[in-house]
Amino acid sequence: MTEQLADKKCVPCRGGVPPLQGKELDALHKIVPQWSVVEQHHITRAFTFPDFKQALDFVNRVGALAEEQGHHPDILLAWGKAEITLWTHKIDGLTESDFIMAAKIDRLSA
């Protein structure tokens, strides 16, 4: 199921739609269980690496993917660590595109 989600394309949010909640949110979270859902508002995941260079290389790949998808996460880069946070700013909450992007990022880290 993760692969199916990762094969989808992020869709720009134009606003006016409610953020995901309840069963819809739970179903998508089950597909990317390594991500933490925080207050039904955003999802986050920390990735660890043996050194700064590999963390930076990963962040650069995530950045290129974000540009390609038009869906830009918050990224914290530290020595041996990259923390990614996703949510849809236009509605100040989560949409399917956040989970699509999470699945695509998971694919990059594999």
N, C-alpha and C positions, 0 to 999 in steps of 0.2 A: 504493500500500500504506500510505503514511503516513496518508492520509485514512481508510482503513478502521480503522487502529489508533486514530486520533483520535476516531472515532465510537463506540468502545467505552466502557464505564463502568468506572471503577476499582472493584475488588471488595475490601472490607475483608479483610485477612488475619487469620485466627484462630490462626495458628501451626501447628506440627506438619507443615509442608510444607518440603521442602528448597529452598534458594535456587537460582535458575537457574544453570546452568553449561554449559559445552561448546557443543554444536550449538544447543540451545534459546536460550541467551544470544546466540550469534553471529547467529542468524536474526533475533532482535528488534533487535539492534544495527544490522543492515543497514537496517532500516526507518527508524531515526533516526540516521544516520551522523554528524551534527554533534555528537552527544553523545559524550563520552569515557567508556568503561568503565574504572573504576579498581579494580584487584585483584579483579575479579569480585564486588565488594561494593557499589559505588554508581556512578551515572552523574552526569556534571556537564557543564554547558555555560555559557559566558560569552556574554552579549549586550551589544553596545555601542550607545550612543546619543550624540547630539550634545551633550546636557546632562543635568544632574541631574533636571530636571523630567520629561523623557521617560523616563528610567530609573525614576523613582518611579512614574509612571503605569503602566508595564509591570509593575512589582512589585505594584502594587495590583490589576491585572487578574489576575495569577498568583495572588494571595492569594484573590480572589473565586472563581476556578476551583478552588483547593485546598479551599475550604470546600464548594463545590458537590459536589466529587468525594469529599470525606472522605479526601483523600490530601495530606499536607502536606510540601512540600519545605523544605530549608534554603535560605535566600535571603541572599545578601550584596549589599547595595546600596552603591554608591559613585558618585562623580561620573562620569556617562556610562557606567556599567557595572552590570549585574546578573548575578550568578553564581548558578545554580540547581544544587542537588545533591539527588538522589533516591535513596532506598533504602527498603526495608520494614523498619522497626525491629523489628517483632514476630519476624522470623526473622533479623534482622541480615544481610540480603542482598537480592538483587534478585528481584522477581516481575514478572509481565506488567504488573501495574498501574503499576509504575514507568515502563515504556515507553509505556503508554497515556497517562500524565500527561505524559511528555516530548513525545509527538506532539501532545497538546492544547496544550502550551506553545508548541511550534513553530508551531502554527496561529495562536496569539495574536500571534506576532512577525512573521507574514507581512504 
